[in-house]
């Protein structure tokens, strides 16, 4: 996404706002709309949160933030 002009891709955005926050919103929308299959939270999101990989705030999400920039 970044290579075609977007400031960041969807996974970097999830890491920025928090994978746990994204999962909570996704779950809320899914439940609020009567559980339509197309809005069901993805197992990857659920697993990331269960592992504590909540994005930048935890140092690990879809990307690793434990290394300091050079």
Secondary structure, 3 states (H helix, E strand, C coil): CHHHCCCCCHHHHHHHHCHHHHHHHHHHHHHHCCCCHHHCCCHHHHHHHHCCCCEHHHCECCCECCCCCC
